């Protein structure tokens, strides 16, 4: 198949339709196997979400699903079409060229063009009108907003709201693997996605991450995306290949090809609509009125900040481990390398966690207070093995490498998710100084003699209030806020109040994640997640 160069400008249109009729994004076909005269430059969704149009640089229009064909500019001789926008009803569409010409088809007719330098066209929220968006200031794309106005985005990921569209965050100051090529609005107008040339996706506001092509080798770069009026989005590449992402396709969090537990595991469950716990106010008050603290980062006074982990390949030899809490630890050879990183460093006197992910087994091996021996064996306070393909819990009243009996790695804030993926799709873990003598599943262990029910037990799940606005924060903290609102965080151990755990990584921007220190504990509420087991 002949491959052609692609334009890096596009049009992204936020679809609108009554939610009761809107479909989630589904694959309806592509041009990936079709030789093209001119590269694809953009796409738009139908009002129902059951189809989409693709448009080429020469004005050719291609329909899929319930998208109707109303005409094209293929015979006009243009070669600089930059994108399209559909009418509110979907009974017509406009094509815009870089030189400022606009072609209307169906009910989208009789409207003037503009000056040269167009990079996008967005339809007005009401009526049969549109807005041309120009490349002034480095703008490469735009997205209409259902409630009026639109957003623009630059290749560096800097977003601007126009006509009342709110600024919900952007990528300024973030090092990108590939330039941003467009933006699409979320249903309802409360969020947007940015898409990179490599298919990396970044979500803001109410926009949720459903997947990306950031880790795929593409035949042609991504040139645009469109959002479904239901849920999800599509990417389109310059060769007309279409990639579909929706709630049903959103992968569970993973690392090295191992999903971090099944999609229906408590760690991966959306709790944004769960009822508030009857003791929420008391539990929050018990923890105190301080702010969150990122218990992860780069280095502090020469030591690593956060909990490190190591991934080991097939064939990594297992070693013997002895335990202080022998009767609550898992006994098996642990595939721990001699140079496995230890929390706090080799000379640390803290929790000294060691986390090992076995790629070939999809198993997680975790140790608490771990020390290596000269013969390659280890000694630890406790140890636990988790099968990442199973929802099985540890026996009730058993600890793990965590006081709550929970796994540690699935609850860490990780650099690859926050910065590279732009979304965390799982719950987090945090510590409190006073916990109750009890636990809530998936926790299986308590570490306290306090029987006061107004003190949170291990496994209590807290959620950031939907009303708390994180738009002031760094991009990294906005990603963390989104996860806290959707998945929440578990009380996992005794320690400093509101300390949020994460992985050590020298690539973290400590100043950026330091914005967590401005988020108050009062921004959280506890949710009903099960009975307290005492």
Secondary structure, DSSP 8 states (H G I E B T S, - for coil): -------S-----B----TTT----------TTS--SS-EEEEEE-TTSSEEEEEETTS-EEEEET------STTTT---EEEEEE-TTSSEEEEEETTS-EEEEET--S-----S-EEEEEE-SSSS-EEEEE-GGGEEEEEE-TTS-EEEEETT--EEEETT-------TT---SS-EEEEEE-GGGSEEEEEETT--EEEEET------STTS--SS-EEEEEE-SSS-EEEEETT--EEEE-TTT----EETTEESS-TTSGGG---TTS-B-TTHHHHHHHH-S-B-EEE-SSEETTEE-S---EEE-TT---B-EEESSGGGS--S-B---TT---TT-TT--S---EEEEETTTTEEEEEES-EE-TTS-EEESEEEEEETT------TT---SSTTS--SGGGSB-HIIIIIIS---S-EEEEESS-BS-B-TT-------B--TTS--BT-EEEE-TT---TTS-HHHHHHHHHHHHT-EEEEEESSTTEEEB---TT--HHHHGGGGGSBGGGEEEB--S--B-
